[in-house]
Amino acid sequence: MFVKNIVLTRALDRESMDEEGLSTDVIVELVDGQKYIATFYASDFLETMIREERSTPEYSSGHYYKILNMVLVKNLNHEDMLEVIDEMIDEGDFQLVFNKV
């Protein structure tokens, strides 16, 4: 395993995290000390966000909604996130989504 630690920033500012209804930045520290960051969205959060923002200019007249470098997951609990990140590293997707801190 290449991951030493992960931190979900949303968990830092809320005592009880609704794992299916939010987004969070994920900071990954690898065993070599390098740190990376990416934003993850729980699927329920994204559905709610799109529904609420359809009337705003960011929705681009209703044809599409753009979020760059998005990672969409069912929920954002720590154990599942670690599995997702390990899989992303194994598959080569990690460097496509995460930015070096």
C-alpha positions in Angstrom: 0.0 0.0 0.0 1.3 3.4 -1.0 -1.0 5.5 1.2 0.2 6.5 4.6 -2.8 8.7 5.7 -5.9 10.4 4.3 -7.7 13.4 5.7 -11.3 14.3 4.7 -11.4 18.1 5.3 -15.2 18.1 5.7 -14.8 15.8 8.7 -12.6 18.5 10.3 -15.4 21.0 10.6 -18.4 18.7 11.5 -18.8 16.3 14.4 -21.1 14.0 12.7 -20.6 13.6 9.0 -23.5 12.8 6.7 -21.4 10.4 4.5 -24.0 10.3 1.7 -24.9 14.0 1.5 -21.8 16.2 1.1 -18.5 16.9 -0.6 -15.0 17.0 0.8 -11.5 17.7 -0.2 -9.4 14.6 0.4 -5.7 15.0 1.3 -3.6 12.0 0.7 -0.2 11.5 2.2 1.9 8.8 0.6 4.5 6.8 2.4 7.2 8.8 0.7 5.8 12.0 2.3 4.3 13.6 -0.8 0.8 15.0 -0.3 -2.0 15.3 -2.9 -5.5 16.8 -2.8 -8.7 16.2 -4.8 -12.4 16.9 -4.3 -14.8 14.0 -3.8 -18.6 14.3 -4.0 -21.2 12.0 -2.6 -23.8 11.1 -5.2 -26.7 12.5 -3.1 -24.9 15.8 -2.6 -24.3 16.2 -6.4 -27.9 15.5 -7.2 -29.0 18.1 -4.6 -26.5 20.7 -5.8 -27.6 20.4 -9.5 -31.2 20.6 -8.6 -30.7 23.7 -6.5 -28.5 25.5 -9.1 -30.4 24.8 -12.3 -31.6 28.4 -12.3 -28.2 29.9 -12.0 -25.9 31.1 -14.8 -23.4 28.3 -13.9 -25.8 25.8 -15.3 -25.2 27.0 -18.8 -28.8 27.3 -20.0 -29.7 23.9 -18.7 -27.8 21.8 -21.2 -24.9 20.6 -19.0 -23.3 21.0 -15.6 -19.5 21.2 -15.5 -17.3 20.1 -12.5 -13.7 19.5 -13.4 -11.7 16.7 -11.8 -14.7 15.3 -9.9 -14.7 12.0 -8.2 -18.2 10.7 -7.5 -18.7 8.1 -4.8 -21.6 6.6 -2.9 -20.5 7.9 0.4 -17.5 9.5 2.0 -16.5 7.3 5.0 -12.9 7.0 5.8 -12.6 3.2 5.1 -14.3 3.4 1.7 -12.2 6.4 0.7 -9.0 4.5 1.5 -10.2 1.6 -0.8 -11.1 4.0 -3.6 -7.7 5.8 -3.4 -5.8 2.5 -3.4 -7.8 1.4 -6.4 -7.1 4.7 -8.2 -3.4 4.3 -7.6 -3.5 0.7 -8.9 -5.5 1.7 -12.0 -3.4 4.8 -12.8 -6.2 7.3 -12.2 -4.7 8.9 -9.1 -2.4 11.3 -11.1 -5.4 12.3 -13.3 -7.5 13.5 -10.4 -5.2 14.5 -7.6 -3.0 17.6 -7.5 0.2 17.7 -5.6 0.2 20.0 -2.6 
